[in-house]
Amino acid sequence: MSLNHAVIWIDHQEAHVMFLSADASEAEIIRSKSTHTHLHHKANEVGSGRAALDSKYLHSVLQAVNESKEILILGPGSAKLELIKHAHHHDAKIAEKIVGVETVDHPTDKEILAYARKFFYKVDQMLQE
């Protein structure tokens, strides 16, 4: 496993960004500046009831992993998909490095690392074949 793996667990309030190898890891938390994540709406109206994520927040998360060669994105809801869309629209080079997207509820940092190590081990094995 190379040193260039990154995993992002993201929701609408914060992103846990971790860089890992087989035996080492480094982490940082990036928080959204937005305070209103749930909008009240009337019955039978279209929409999720969520405000769109702050583009500065999404940009900060992507910039944190711009040196990584492979990126795994995890999260419980739509924030992970919004991050991918943001990457495709604003930074295609980072978007190309995204190798997986998985729905994961609210794991601890240790659980995120374990999940990512297992995922990247499988990806690395496929690349060697």
N, CA, C and O atoms as CSV, one atom per row, in Angstrom:
chain,resi,resn,atom,element,x,y,z
A,1,MET,N,N,0.847,-1.176,0.000
A,1,MET,CA,C,0.000,0.000,0.000
A,1,MET,C,C,0.898,1.248,0.000
A,1,MET,O,O,1.817,1.358,0.811
A,2,SER,N,N,0.627,2.161,-0.896
A,2,SER,CA,C,1.456,3.357,-0.993
A,2,SER,C,C,1.077,4.387,0.067
A,2,SER,O,O,0.068,4.243,0.757
A,3,LEU,N,N,1.892,5.417,0.185
A,3,LEU,CA,C,1.617,6.505,1.126
A,3,LEU,C,C,0.606,7.490,0.546
A,3,LEU,O,O,0.236,8.456,1.213
A,4,ASN,N,N,0.167,7.265,-0.656
A,4,ASN,CA,C,-0.665,8.235,-1.348
A,4,ASN,C,C,-2.151,7.911,-1.347
A,4,ASN,O,O,-2.882,8.359,-2.231
A,5,HIS,N,N,-2.606,7.138,-0.369
A,5,HIS,CA,C,-4.031,6.860,-0.233
A,5,HIS,C,C,-4.657,7.891,0.700
A,5,HIS,O,O,-4.073,8.275,1.713
A,6,ALA,N,N,-5.866,8.331,0.331
A,6,ALA,CA,C,-6.608,9.250,1.197
A,6,ALA,C,C,-8.038,8.755,1.309
A,6,ALA,O,O,-8.610,8.233,0.352
A,7,VAL,N,N,-8.600,8.926,2.486
A,7,VAL,CA,C,-10.011,8.624,2.709
A,7,VAL,C,C,-10.661,9.862,3.311
A,7,VAL,O,O,-10.109,10.508,4.201
A,8,ILE,N,N,-11.845,10.173,2.801
A,8,ILE,CA,C,-12.610,11.311,3.294
A,8,ILE,C,C,-13.940,10.768,3.810
A,8,ILE,O,O,-14.680,10.125,3.065
A,9,TRP,N,N,-14.242,11.023,5.070
A,9,TRP,CA,C,-15.590,10.770,5.584
A,9,TRP,C,C,-16.214,12.149,5.722
A,9,TRP,O,O,-15.690,13.006,6.433
A,10,ILE,N,N,-17.342,12.362,5.036
A,10,ILE,CA,C,-17.913,13.710,4.999
A,10,ILE,C,C,-19.411,13.694,5.282
A,10,ILE,O,O,-20.139,12.813,4.826
A,11,ASP,N,N,-19.852,14.689,6.045
A,11,ASP,CA,C,-21.273,14.983,6.170
A,11,ASP,C,C,-21.418,16.496,6.014
A,11,ASP,O,O,-20.476,17.163,5.586
A,12,HIS,N,N,-22.562,17.034,6.347
A,12,HIS,CA,C,-22.791,18.458,6.116
A,12,HIS,C,C,-22.111,19.376,7.125
A,12,HIS,O,O,-22.038,20.584,6.902
A,13,GLN,N,N,-21.610,18.823,8.233
A,13,GLN,CA,C,-20.953,19.652,9.231
A,13,GLN,C,C,-19.428,19.570,9.193
A,13,GLN,O,O,-18.747,20.570,9.419
A,14,GLU,N,N,-18.886,18.376,8.907
A,14,GLU,CA,C,-17.434,18.218,8.950
A,14,GLU,C,C,-16.974,17.084,8.059
A,14,GLU,O,O,-17.738,16.194,7.685
A,15,ALA,N,N,-15.687,17.153,7.734
A,15,ALA,CA,C,-15.048,16.106,6.942
A,15,ALA,C,C,-13.819,15.624,7.696
A,15,ALA,O,O,-13.000,16.427,8.143
A,16,HIS,N,N,-13.693,14.313,7.833
A,16,HIS,CA,C,-12.496,13.703,8.408
A,16,HIS,C,C,-11.652,13.243,7.230
A,16,HIS,O,O,-12.055,12.357,6.477
A,17,VAL,N,N,-10.483,13.846,7.074
A,17,VAL,CA,C,-9.597,13.543,5.964
A,17,VAL,C,C,-8.399,12.801,6.528
A,17,VAL,O,O,-7.716,13.295,7.425
A,18,MET,N,N,-8.148,11.606,5.995
A,18,MET,CA,C,-7.055,10.775,6.507
A,18,MET,C,C,-6.177,10.290,5.361
A,18,MET,O,O,-6.651,9.931,4.284
A,19,PHE,N,N,-4.906,10.296,5.636
A,19,PHE,CA,C,-3.905,9.793,4.692
A,19,PHE,C,C,-3.311,8.554,5.331
A,19,PHE,O,O,-3.026,8.550,6.528
A,20,LEU,N,N,-3.119,7.490,4.539
A,20,LEU,CA,C,-2.693,6.251,5.184
A,20,LEU,C,C,-1.799,5.405,4.311
A,20,LEU,O,O,-1.786,5.498,3.083
A,21,SER,N,N,-1.045,4.564,5.021
A,21,SER,CA,C,-0.258,3.492,4.426
A,21,SER,C,C,-0.571,2.254,5.245
A,21,SER,O,O,-1.456,2.285,6.100
A,22,ALA,N,N,0.141,1.168,4.997
A,22,ALA,CA,C,-0.130,-0.082,5.712
A,22,ALA,C,C,0.080,0.060,7.213
A,22,ALA,O,O,-0.590,-0.610,7.998
A,23,ASP,N,N,1.006,0.929,7.620
A,23,ASP,CA,C,1.321,1.011,9.048
A,23,ASP,C,C,1.333,2.421,9.633
A,23,ASP,O,O,1.746,2.610,10.777
A,24,ALA,N,N,0.890,3.406,8.866
A,24,ALA,CA,C,0.887,4.770,9.378
A,24,ALA,C,C,-0.341,5.519,8.868
A,24,ALA,O,O,-0.926,5.170,7.843
A,25,SER,N,N,-0.713,6.558,9.612
A,25,SER,CA,C,-1.832,7.393,9.172
A,25,SER,C,C,-1.686,8.794,9.756
A,25,SER,O,O,-0.993,9.016,10.749
A,26,GLU,N,N,-2.360,9.720,9.106
A,26,GLU,CA,C,-2.378,11.112,9.537
A,26,GLU,C,C,-3.785,11.620,9.268
A,26,GLU,O,O,-4.384,11.248,8.259
A,27,ALA,N,N,-4.323,12.452,10.134
A,27,ALA,CA,C,-5.715,12.887,9.970
A,27,ALA,C,C,-5.883,14.364,10.258
A,27,ALA,O,O,-5.114,14.969,11.006
A,28,GLU,N,N,-6.916,14.931,9.639
A,28,GLU,CA,C,-7.318,16.292,9.948
A,28,GLU,C,C,-8.837,16.383,9.810
A,28,GLU,O,O,-9.453,15.596,9.092
A,29,ILE,N,N,-9.426,17.346,10.502
A,29,ILE,CA,C,-10.865,17.562,10.433
A,29,ILE,C,C,-11.092,18.950,9.850
A,29,ILE,O,O,-10.514,19.938,10.304
A,30,ILE,N,N,-11.953,19.002,8.825
A,30,ILE,CA,C,-12.312,20.268,8.198
A,30,ILE,C,C,-13.785,20.493,8.501
A,30,ILE,O,O,-14.620,19.632,8.224
A,31,ARG,N,N,-14.103,21.648,9.067
A,31,ARG,CA,C,-15.480,21.936,9.460
A,31,ARG,C,C,-16.126,22.943,8.506
A,31,ARG,O,O,-15.477,23.873,8.028
A,32,SER,N,N,-17.400,22.739,8.244
A,32,SER,CA,C,-18.169,23.667,7.421
A,32,SER,C,C,-18.441,24.931,8.225
A,32,SER,O,O,-18.649,24.871,9.437
A,33,LYS,N,N,-18.438,26.049,7.563
A,33,LYS,CA,C,-18.755,27.322,8.218
A,33,LYS,C,C,-20.266,27.524,8.301
A,33,LYS,O,O,-20.741,28.377,9.051
A,34,SER,N,N,-21.019,26.742,7.534
A,34,SER,CA,C,-22.472,26.871,7.503
A,34,SER,C,C,-23.075,26.395,8.822
A,34,SER,O,O,-22.665,25.372,9.371
A,35,THR,N,N,-24.040,27.138,9.315
A,35,THR,CA,C,-24.691,26.758,10.570
A,35,THR,C,C,-26.089,26.207,10.351
A,35,THR,O,O,-26.642,25.570,11.247
A,36,HIS,N,N,-26.668,26.436,9.190
A,36,HIS,CA,C,-28.028,25.976,8.914
A,36,HIS,C,C,-27.982,24.829,7.909
A,36,HIS,O,O,-27.794,25.050,6.713
A,37,THR,N,N,-28.154,23.614,8.399
A,37,THR,CA,C,-28.072,22.463,7.501
A,37,THR,C,C,-29.425,21.848,7.202
A,37,THR,O,O,-29.516,20.963,6.351
A,38,HIS,N,N,-30.485,22.291,7.878
A,38,HIS,CA,C,-31.805,21.744,7.626
A,38,HIS,C,C,-32.778,22.883,7.376
A,38,HIS,O,O,-32.923,23.787,8.199
A,39,LEU,N,N,-33.431,22.829,6.248
A,39,LEU,CA,C,-34.419,23.837,5.907
A,39,LEU,C,C,-35.807,23.272,6.163
A,39,LEU,O,O,-36.069,22.099,5.896
A,40,HIS,N,N,-36.676,24.093,6.672
A,40,HIS,CA,C,-38.062,23.661,6.844
A,40,HIS,C,C,-38.798,23.949,5.544
A,40,HIS,O,O,-38.699,25.046,4.995
A,41,HIS,N,N,-39.531,22.965,5.059
A,41,HIS,CA,C,-40.295,23.198,3.844
A,41,HIS,C,C,-41.693,22.636,3.998
A,41,HIS,O,O,-41.966,21.824,4.882
A,42,LYS,N,N,-42.564,23.081,3.124
A,42,LYS,CA,C,-43.961,22.676,3.189
A,42,LYS,C,C,-44.144,21.280,2.617
A,42,LYS,O,O,-43.343,20.826,1.800
A,43,ALA,N,N,-45.176,20.618,3.040
A,43,ALA,CA,C,-45.497,19.282,2.523
A,43,ALA,C,C,-45.735,19.350,1.019
A,43,ALA,O,O,-46.212,20.360,0.501
A,44,ASN,N,N,-45.405,18.286,0.336
A,44,ASN,CA,C,-45.604,18.123,-1.108
A,44,ASN,C,C,-44.748,19.055,-1.958
A,44,ASN,O,O,-45.061,19.275,-3.128
A,45,GLU,N,N,-43.681,19.604,-1.398
A,45,GLU,CA,C,-42.757,20.413,-2.180
A,45,GLU,C,C,-41.535,19.584,-2.516
A,45,GLU,O,O,-41.148,18.694,-1.759
A,46,VAL,N,N,-40.934,19.879,-3.647
A,46,VAL,CA,C,-39.743,19.168,-4.085
A,46,VAL,C,C,-38.539,19.691,-3.321
A,46,VAL,O,O,-38.434,20.889,-3.057
A,47,GLY,N,N,-37.644,18.803,-2.973
A,47,GLY,CA,C,-36.421,19.207,-2.294
A,47,GLY,C,C,-36.155,18.320,-1.106
A,47,GLY,O,O,-37.063,17.686,-0.568
A,48,SER,N,N,-34.910,18.282,-0.703
A,48,SER,CA,C,-34.499,17.399,0.375
A,48,SER,C,C,-34.670,18.015,1.752
A,48,SER,O,O,-34.611,17.314,2.763
A,49,GLY,N,N,-34.882,19.331,1.795
A,49,GLY,CA,C,-34.938,19.998,3.088
A,49,GLY,C,C,-33.553,20.328,3.611
A,49,GLY,O,O,-33.406,20.705,4.773
A,50,ARG,N,N,-32.548,20.194,2.781
A,50,ARG,CA,C,-31.166,20.495,3.163
A,50,ARG,C,C,-30.648,21.646,2.317
A,50,ARG,O,O,-30.948,21.744,1.127
A,51,ALA,N,N,-29.878,22.504,2.935
A,51,ALA,CA,C,-29.207,23.565,2.201
A,51,ALA,C,C,-28.041,22.956,1.442
A,51,ALA,O,O,-27.448,21.970,1.882
A,52,ALA,N,N,-27.720,23.543,0.311
A,52,ALA,CA,C,-26.560,23.074,-0.451
A,52,ALA,C,C,-25.305,23.312,0.381
A,52,ALA,O,O,-25.220,24.279,1.138
A,53,LEU,N,N,-24.343,22.424,0.230
A,53,LEU,CA,C,-23.091,22.583,0.970
A,53,LEU,C,C,-22.340,23.804,0.483
A,53,LEU,O,O,-22.385,24.147,-0.698
A,54,ASP,N,N,-21.666,24.444,1.382
A,54,ASP,CA,C,-20.838,25.600,1.091
A,54,ASP,C,C,-19.710,25.184,0.152
A,54,ASP,O,O,-18.960,24.256,0.454
A,55,SER,N,N,-19.588,25.862,-0.976
A,55,SER,CA,C,-18.552,25.488,-1.941
A,55,SER,C,C,-17.146,25.690,-1.381
A,55,SER,O,O,-16.223,24.979,-1.778
A,56,LYS,N,N,-16.965,26.643,-0.468
A,56,LYS,CA,C,-15.650,26.830,0.152
A,56,LYS,C,C,-15.279,25.614,1.004
A,56,LYS,O,O,-14.119,25.205,1.045
A,57,TYR,N,N,-16.267,25.046,1.677
A,57,TYR,CA,C,-16.075,23.828,2.479
A,57,TYR,C,C,-15.644,22.677,1.567
A,57,TYR,O,O,-14.662,21.990,1.845
A,58,LEU,N,N,-16.385,22.476,0.480
A,58,LEU,CA,C,-16.057,21.397,-0.451
A,58,LEU,C,C,-14.665,21.602,-1.059
A,58,LEU,O,O,-13.890,20.656,-1.194
A,59,HIS,N,N,-14.366,22.839,-1.419
A,59,HIS,CA,C,-13.052,23.146,-1.997
A,59,HIS,C,C,-11.935,22.857,-0.998
A,59,HIS,O,O,-10.894,22.323,-1.379
A,60,SER,N,N,-12.132,23.198,0.259
A,60,SER,CA,C,-11.120,22.933,1.295
A,60,SER,C,C,-10.862,21.439,1.451
A,60,SER,O,O,-9.720,21.009,1.611
A,61,VAL,N,N,-11.939,20.652,1.402
A,61,VAL,CA,C,-11.792,19.198,1.524
A,61,VAL,C,C,-10.998,18.653,0.340
A,61,VAL,O,O,-10.090,17.842,0.525
A,62,LEU,N,N,-11.330,19.091,-0.871
A,62,LEU,CA,C,-10.614,18.602,-2.053
A,62,LEU,C,C,-9.152,19.039,-2.057
A,62,LEU,O,O,-8.275,18.271,-2.453
A,63,GLN,N,N,-8.888,20.257,-1.624
A,63,GLN,CA,C,-7.502,20.730,-1.596
A,63,GLN,C,C,-6.661,19.939,-0.600
A,63,GLN,O,O,-5.453,19.788,-0.784
A,64,ALA,N,N,-7.293,19.439,0.446
A,64,ALA,CA,C,-6.563,18.641,1.436
A,64,ALA,C,C,-6.018,17.348,0.826
A,64,ALA,O,O,-5.004,16.828,1.291
A,65,VAL,N,N,-6.678,16.824,-0.209
A,65,VAL,CA,C,-6.259,15.544,-0.802
A,65,VAL,C,C,-5.644,15.704,-2.193
A,65,VAL,O,O,-5.480,14.714,-2.905
A,66,ASN,N,N,-5.304,16.927,-2.591
A,66,ASN,CA,C,-4.816,17.127,-3.957
A,66,ASN,C,C,-3.498,16.440,-4.254
A,66,ASN,O,O,-3.177,16.242,-5.425
A,67,GLU,N,N,-2.724,16.070,-3.254
A,67,GLU,CA,C,-1.457,15.363,-3.466
A,67,GLU,C,C,-1.642,13.846,-3.504
A,67,GLU,O,O,-0.719,13.123,-3.880
A,68,SER,N,N,-2.802,13.364,-3.127
A,68,SER,CA,C,-3.052,11.925,-3.052
A,68,SER,C,C,-3.224,11.328,-4.445
A,68,SER,O,O,-3.669,11.998,-5.377
A,69,LYS,N,N,-2.861,10.058,-4.563
A,69,LYS,CA,C,-3.009,9.369,-5.847
A,69,LYS,C,C,-4.330,8.617,-5.951
A,69,LYS,O,O,-4.862,8.448,-7.048
A,70,GLU,N,N,-4.861,8.165,-4.818
A,70,GLU,CA,C,-6.134,7.456,-4.801
A,70,GLU,C,C,-6.962,7.961,-3.623
A,70,GLU,O,O,-6.455,8.133,-2.515
A,71,ILE,N,N,-8.249,8.195,-3.888
A,71,ILE,CA,C,-9.122,8.786,-2.882
A,71,ILE,C,C,-10.382,7.932,-2.737
A,71,ILE,O,O,-11.023,7.571,-3.724
A,72,LEU,N,N,-10.721,7.620,-1.499
A,72,LEU,CA,C,-11.966,6.943,-1.154
A,72,LEU,C,C,-12.833,7.940,-0.409
A,72,LEU,O,O,-12.361,8.610,0.509
A,73,ILE,N,N,-14.111,8.046,-0.800
A,73,ILE,CA,C,-15.028,8.975,-0.145
A,73,ILE,C,C,-16.111,8.170,0.559
A,73,ILE,O,O,-16.755,7.306,-0.035
A,74,LEU,N,N,-16.296,8.476,1.845
A,74,LEU,CA,C,-17.296,7.818,2.679
A,74,LEU,C,C,-18.230,8.862,3.264
A,74,LEU,O,O,-17.866,10.032,3.379
A,75,GLY,N,N,-19.431,8.443,3.634
A,75,GLY,CA,C,-20.337,9.349,4.308
A,75,GLY,C,C,-21.724,8.764,4.423
A,75,GLY,O,O,-22.070,7.813,3.722
A,76,PRO,N,N,-22.528,9.341,5.318
A,76,PRO,CA,C,-23.853,8.789,5.569
A,76,PRO,C,C,-24.942,9.282,4.613
A,76,PRO,O,O,-25.960,8.608,4.450
A,77,GLY,N,N,-24.752,10.427,3.986
A,77,GLY,CA,C,-25.825,11.007,3.192
A,77,GLY,C,C,-25.354,11.592,1.883
A,77,GLY,O,O,-24.457,11.058,1.231
A,78,SER,N,N,-25.969,12.697,1.506
A,78,SER,CA,C,-25.726,13.288,0.192
A,78,SER,C,C,-24.447,14.108,0.106
A,78,SER,O,O,-24.036,14.464,-0.998
A,79,ALA,N,N,-23.811,14.419,1.210
A,79,ALA,CA,C,-22.612,15.258,1.176
A,79,ALA,C,C,-21.507,14.635,0.333
A,79,ALA,O,O,-20.781,15.348,-0.361
A,80,LYS,N,N,-21.371,13.312,0.385
A,80,LYS,CA,C,-20.319,12.656,-0.404
A,80,LYS,C,C,-20.570,12.831,-1.904
A,80,LYS,O,O,-19.627,12.996,-2.679
A,81,LEU,N,N,-21.839,12.794,-2.308
A,81,LEU,CA,C,-22.176,12.983,-3.716
A,81,LEU,C,C,-21.979,14.429,-4.148
A,81,LEU,O,O,-21.552,14.694,-5.271
A,82,GLU,N,N,-22.290,15.363,-3.255
A,82,GLU,CA,C,-22.055,16.771,-3.546
A,82,GLU,C,C,-20.559,17.047,-3.696
A,82,GLU,O,O,-20.155,17.860,-4.527
A,83,LEU,N,N,-19.740,16.370,-2.893
A,83,LEU,CA,C,-18.288,16.523,-2.994
A,83,LEU,C,C,-17.793,16.017,-4.350
A,83,LEU,O,O,-16.948,16.654,-4.978
A,84,ILE,N,N,-18.313,14.884,-4.798
A,84,ILE,CA,C,-17.911,14.327,-6.096
A,84,ILE,C,C,-18.332,15.259,-7.226
A,84,ILE,O,O,-17.550,15.518,-8.141
A,85,LYS,N,N,-19.555,15.762,-7.170
A,85,LYS,CA,C,-20.019,16.700,-8.202
A,85,LYS,C,C,-19.137,17.940,-8.231
A,85,LYS,O,O,-18.769,18.433,-9.297
A,86,HIS,N,N,-18.805,18.435,-7.042
A,86,HIS,CA,C,-17.930,19.615,-6.952
A,86,HIS,C,C,-16.568,19.317,-7.589
A,86,HIS,O,O,-16.020,20.149,-8.313
A,87,ALA,N,N,-16.034,18.141,-7.317
A,87,ALA,CA,C,-14.741,17.758,-7.901
A,87,ALA,C,C,-14.829,17.709,-9.424
A,87,ALA,O,O,-13.941,18.212,-10.112
A,88,HIS,N,N,-15.886,17.111,-9.952
A,88,HIS,CA,C,-16.032,17.015,-11.408
A,88,HIS,C,C,-16.191,18.379,-12.070
A,88,HIS,O,O,-15.705,18.591,-13.181
A,89,HIS,N,N,-16.865,19.303,-11.395
A,89,HIS,CA,C,-17.082,20.628,-11.976
A,89,HIS,C,C,-15.909,21.583,-11.784
A,89,HIS,O,O,-15.697,22.474,-12.606
A,90,HIS,N,N,-15.143,21.406,-10.706
A,90,HIS,CA,C,-14.128,22.401,-10.377
A,90,HIS,C,C,-12.698,21.885,-10.372
A,90,HIS,O,O,-11.764,22.685,-10.447
A,91,ASP,N,N,-12.497,20.587,-10.287
A,91,ASP,CA,C,-11.135,20.056,-10.265
A,91,ASP,C,C,-11.115,18.629,-10.808
A,91,ASP,O,O,-11.110,17.658,-10.051
A,92,ALA,N,N,-11.105,18.528,-12.120
A,92,ALA,CA,C,-11.174,17.220,-12.787
A,92,ALA,C,C,-9.992,16.325,-12.428
A,92,ALA,O,O,-10.137,15.103,-12.400
A,93,LYS,N,N,-8.824,16.908,-12.152
A,93,LYS,CA,C,-7.652,16.093,-11.794
A,93,LYS,C,C,-7.892,15.340,-10.487
A,93,LYS,O,O,-7.509,14.177,-10.359
A,94,ILE,N,N,-8.512,15.988,-9.535
A,94,ILE,CA,C,-8.835,15.310,-8.270
A,94,ILE,C,C,-9.964,14.311,-8.504
A,94,ILE,O,O,-9.933,13.213,-7.950
A,95,ALA,N,N,-10.946,14.662,-9.301
A,95,ALA,CA,C,-12.065,13.756,-9.588
A,95,ALA,C,C,-11.566,12.436,-10.178
A,95,ALA,O,O,-12.109,11.375,-9.874
A,96,GLU,N,N,-10.548,12.501,-11.009
A,96,GLU,CA,C,-9.988,11.285,-11.620
A,96,GLU,C,C,-9.344,10.353,-10.589
A,96,GLU,O,O,-9.209,9.154,-10.836
A,97,LYS,N,N,-8.954,10.889,-9.457
A,97,LYS,CA,C,-8.282,10.097,-8.425
A,97,LYS,C,C,-9.262,9.381,-7.492
A,97,LYS,O,O,-8.852,8.555,-6.677
A,98,ILE,N,N,-10.541,9.692,-7.607
A,98,ILE,CA,C,-11.553,9.053,-6.754
A,98,ILE,C,C,-11.770,7.630,-7.241
A,98,ILE,O,O,-12.229,7.409,-8.361
A,99,VAL,N,N,-11.433,6.667,-6.388
A,99,VAL,CA,C,-11.516,5.253,-6.772
A,99,VAL,C,C,-12.687,4.534,-6.116
A,99,VAL,O,O,-12.969,3.383,-6.451
A,100,GLY,N,N,-13.372,5.193,-5.186
A,100,GLY,CA,C,-14.505,4.551,-4.534
A,100,GLY,C,C,-15.342,5.523,-3.750
A,100,GLY,O,O,-14.852,6.530,-3.240
A,101,VAL,N,N,-16.634,5.199,-3.662
A,101,VAL,CA,C,-17.589,5.971,-2.872
A,101,VAL,C,C,-18.457,4.958,-2.145
A,101,VAL,O,O,-19.033,4.064,-2.765
A,102,GLU,N,N,-18.547,5.099,-0.831
A,102,GLU,CA,C,-19.289,4.130,-0.023
A,102,GLU,C,C,-20.160,4.866,0.995
A,102,GLU,O,O,-19.782,5.915,1.517
A,103,THR,N,N,-21.324,4.297,1.262
A,103,THR,CA,C,-22.196,4.837,2.298
A,103,THR,C,C,-21.807,4.204,3.625
A,103,THR,O,O,-21.885,2.988,3.799
A,104,VAL,N,N,-21.390,5.045,4.547
A,104,VAL,CA,C,-20.978,4.603,5.887
A,104,VAL,C,C,-21.565,5.606,6.863
A,104,VAL,O,O,-21.437,6.812,6.656
A,105,ASP,N,N,-22.208,5.130,7.926
A,105,ASP,CA,C,-22.931,6.004,8.846
A,105,ASP,C,C,-21.997,6.965,9.578
A,105,ASP,O,O,-21.468,7.875,8.940
A,106,HIS,N,N,-21.771,6.815,10.850
A,106,HIS,CA,C,-20.928,7.708,11.652
A,106,HIS,C,C,-19.877,6.893,12.398
A,106,HIS,O,O,-19.979,6.715,13.612
A,107,PRO,N,N,-18.872,6.399,11.685
A,107,PRO,CA,C,-17.847,5.579,12.336
A,107,PRO,C,C,-16.848,6.430,13.115
A,107,PRO,O,O,-16.760,7.644,12.931
A,108,THR,N,N,-16.110,5.770,13.978
A,108,THR,CA,C,-14.996,6.433,14.655
A,108,THR,C,C,-13.852,6.570,13.659
A,108,THR,O,O,-13.882,5.966,12.587
A,109,ASP,N,N,-12.847,7.360,14.011
A,109,ASP,CA,C,-11.685,7.490,13.129
A,109,ASP,C,C,-10.987,6.139,12.932
A,109,ASP,O,O,-10.516,5.841,11.834
A,110,LYS,N,N,-10.919,5.332,13.979
A,110,LYS,CA,C,-10.303,4.011,13.860
A,110,LYS,C,C,-11.081,3.139,12.887
A,110,LYS,O,O,-10.484,2.404,12.100
A,111,GLU,N,N,-12.402,3.211,12.931
A,111,GLU,CA,C,-13.228,2.426,12.005
A,111,GLU,C,C,-13.065,2.907,10.571
A,111,GLU,O,O,-13.055,2.101,9.640
A,112,ILE,N,N,-12.936,4.229,10.388
A,112,ILE,CA,C,-12.698,4.776,9.049
A,112,ILE,C,C,-11.379,4.244,8.505
A,112,ILE,O,O,-11.311,3.805,7.357
A,113,LEU,N,N,-10.326,4.282,9.328
A,113,LEU,CA,C,-9.018,3.775,8.887
A,113,LEU,C,C,-9.070,2.295,8.547
A,113,LEU,O,O,-8.509,1.874,7.536
A,114,ALA,N,N,-9.727,1.511,9.367
A,114,ALA,CA,C,-9.832,0.072,9.105
A,114,ALA,C,C,-10.577,-0.176,7.800
A,114,ALA,O,O,-10.170,-1.021,7.003
A,115,TYR,N,N,-11.655,0.549,7.578
A,115,TYR,CA,C,-12.434,0.420,6.353
A,115,TYR,C,C,-11.572,0.783,5.144
A,115,TYR,O,O,-11.567,0.069,4.141
A,116,ALA,N,N,-10.848,1.887,5.244
A,116,ALA,CA,C,-10.012,2.349,4.137
A,116,ALA,C,C,-8.864,1.379,3.853
A,116,ALA,O,O,-8.566,1.100,2.692
A,117,ARG,N,N,-8.223,0.866,4.897
A,117,ARG,CA,C,-7.126,-0.092,4.686
A,117,ARG,C,C,-7.624,-1.332,3.949
A,117,ARG,O,O,-6.963,-1.821,3.033
A,118,LYS,N,N,-8.770,-1.830,4.341
A,118,LYS,CA,C,-9.360,-3.000,3.691
A,118,LYS,C,C,-9.693,-2.682,2.234
A,118,LYS,O,O,-9.406,-3.478,1.340
A,119,PHE,N,N,-10.293,-1.526,2.000
A,119,PHE,CA,C,-10.659,-1.107,0.644
A,119,PHE,C,C,-9.425,-0.966,-0.242
A,119,PHE,O,O,-9.383,-1.521,-1.340
A,120,PHE,N,N,-8.416,-0.223,0.231
A,120,PHE,CA,C,-7.233,0.015,-0.589
A,120,PHE,C,C,-6.403,-1.246,-0.790
A,120,PHE,O,O,-5.742,-1.395,-1.817
A,121,TYR,N,N,-6.432,-2.148,0.177
A,121,TYR,CA,C,-5.737,-3.423,0.001
A,121,TYR,C,C,-6.333,-4.155,-1.199
A,121,TYR,O,O,-5.596,-4.681,-2.033
A,122,LYS,N,N,-7.660,-4.193,-1.290
A,122,LYS,CA,C,-8.320,-4.851,-2.419
A,122,LYS,C,C,-8.005,-4.143,-3.736
A,122,LYS,O,O,-7.738,-4.796,-4.745
A,123,VAL,N,N,-8.035,-2.809,-3.729
A,123,VAL,CA,C,-7.729,-2.038,-4.948
A,123,VAL,C,C,-6.295,-2.330,-5.383
A,123,VAL,O,O,-6.044,-2.584,-6.561
A,124,ASP,N,N,-5.351,-2.295,-4.437
A,124,ASP,CA,C,-3.945,-2.560,-4.765
A,124,ASP,C,C,-3.749,-3.979,-5.310
A,124,ASP,O,O,-2.945,-4.183,-6.219
A,125,GLN,N,N,-4.470,-4.954,-4.767
A,125,GLN,CA,C,-4.372,-6.331,-5.248
A,125,GLN,C,C,-4.880,-6.444,-6.678
A,125,GLN,O,O,-4.298,-7.165,-7.489
A,126,MET,N,N,-5.959,-5.738,-6.992
A,126,MET,CA,C,-6.498,-5.761,-8.357
A,126,MET,C,C,-5.525,-5.130,-9.335
A,126,MET,O,O,-5.380,-5.611,-10.458
A,127,LEU,N,N,-4.862,-4.070,-8.930
A,127,LEU,CA,C,-3.913,-3.385,-9.813
A,127,LEU,C,C,-2.674,-4.213,-10.089
A,127,LEU,O,O,-2.044,-4.057,-11.135
A,128,GLN,N,N,-2.315,-5.098,-9.157
A,128,GLN,CA,C,-1.122,-5.922,-9.341
A,128,GLN,C,C,-1.366,-7.110,-10.252
A,128,GLN,O,O,-0.416,-7.683,-10.785
A,129,GLU,N,N,-2.618,-7.487,-10.440
A,129,GLU,CA,C,-2.929,-8.649,-11.277
A,129,GLU,C,C,-2.805,-8.356,-12.729
A,129,GLU,O,O,-3.035,-9.236,-13.559
